[in-house]
Amino acid sequence: MLRREPHFGPNIKRLKGEFSDFYRYRIGDYRLFYTIEETDVVVVVADLRSRQEAYRT
């Protein structure tokens, strides 16, 4: 899914605020956080966490 269209999809959301350059991809009980290098169209994986831990600061 990310290979075809990393910006939009049923399990993809752009984060807000300080992390607005990042996207969240939902994979069951896990969240994959990534950013996109637009010049090279490369998806850079930043983190993979369980849903329980993903949004804790």
Buried (B, 14 or more C-beta within 10 A) or exposed (E): EBEEEBEEBEEBBEEEEEEEEBBBBBEEEBBBBBBBEEEEEEBEEEEEEEEEEBEEE
